[in-house]
Amino acid sequence: MVDLSGREPWNDLKILKHELESFKEGLSKKPSMVNGNKAEMGGSQENLAEISRRFRDDVIIPVSAKNRLNISLATKLMRKM
């Protein structure tokens, strides 16, 4: 999960992937889904576009717990993984 309202969330995802690789080689290459939290906040749509551009091979779902945006979709996709 990354905070889409934060500053440069693509860097957060890059760090997360690096930490996964440090734990176990190849772990960051396994099928995964990234939840982009706080999708309702200002700037989040621009950040979503940029993170999606930088990580084209990843499934990135914008979610908002506050507005219940894509919660069901994210849950359904996680169950299928």
C-alpha positions as CSV (number, residue, x, y, z in Angstrom):
1,M,0.0,0.0,0.0
2,V,1.2,3.5,-0.9
3,D,-0.2,6.8,0.1
4,L,-1.3,8.5,-3.1
5,S,-1.7,11.9,-1.4
6,G,2.0,11.8,-0.2
7,R,5.0,13.3,-1.9
8,E,6.3,11.0,-4.7
9,P,4.6,7.8,-3.8
10,W,6.5,6.0,-6.6
11,N,9.6,6.4,-4.5
12,D,7.7,4.6,-1.6
13,L,6.9,1.8,-4.0
14,K,10.5,1.6,-5.2
15,I,11.7,1.3,-1.6
16,L,9.1,-1.3,-0.8
17,K,10.2,-3.4,-3.7
18,H,13.8,-3.1,-2.7
19,E,12.9,-4.2,0.9
20,L,11.1,-7.2,-0.5
21,E,14.2,-8.2,-2.6
22,S,16.4,-7.7,0.5
23,F,14.2,-10.1,2.4
24,K,14.1,-12.8,-0.4
25,E,15.4,-12.5,-3.9
26,G,12.6,-12.6,-6.5
27,L,9.9,-11.8,-4.0
28,S,9.2,-8.4,-5.6
29,K,8.7,-10.2,-9.0
30,K,5.8,-12.3,-7.8
31,P,2.2,-11.4,-8.7
32,S,1.1,-8.6,-6.5
33,M,-1.3,-5.7,-6.3
34,V,-0.6,-2.2,-5.0
35,N,-3.4,-0.3,-3.2
36,G,-3.0,3.4,-3.6
37,N,-4.6,4.7,-0.4
38,K,-6.2,8.2,0.1
39,A,-7.4,8.4,-3.5
40,E,-9.9,11.1,-2.5
41,M,-7.1,13.6,-1.4
42,G,-5.9,16.4,-3.5
43,G,-3.0,15.5,-5.8
44,S,-3.7,11.8,-5.6
45,Q,-5.0,11.5,-9.2
46,E,-1.8,13.1,-10.6
47,N,0.3,10.8,-8.4
48,L,-1.7,7.8,-9.5
49,A,-1.0,8.7,-13.2
50,E,2.7,9.0,-12.5
51,I,3.1,5.9,-10.4
52,S,1.1,3.9,-13.0
53,R,3.4,5.3,-15.7
54,R,6.5,4.3,-13.8
55,F,5.3,0.8,-12.7
56,R,3.4,-0.3,-15.8
57,D,3.6,-4.0,-15.0
58,D,2.0,-3.6,-11.6
59,V,-1.7,-3.6,-10.8
60,I,-2.4,-0.3,-8.9
61,I,-5.8,0.1,-7.5
62,P,-6.7,3.6,-6.1
63,V,-8.7,3.1,-2.9
64,S,-10.3,5.4,-0.3
65,A,-11.3,4.0,3.0
66,K,-13.0,7.3,3.8
67,N,-15.2,7.2,0.6
68,R,-15.3,3.4,0.3
69,L,-13.8,3.7,-3.2
70,N,-12.7,0.4,-4.7
71,I,-12.7,-1.4,-1.4
72,S,-14.8,-4.3,-2.8
73,L,-12.7,-4.4,-6.0
74,A,-9.4,-4.5,-4.0
75,T,-10.8,-7.3,-1.8
76,K,-12.1,-9.3,-4.7
77,L,-8.7,-9.1,-6.5
78,M,-6.8,-10.0,-3.3
79,R,-9.0,-13.1,-2.9
80,K,-8.1,-14.2,-6.5
81,M,-4.4,-13.9,-6.0
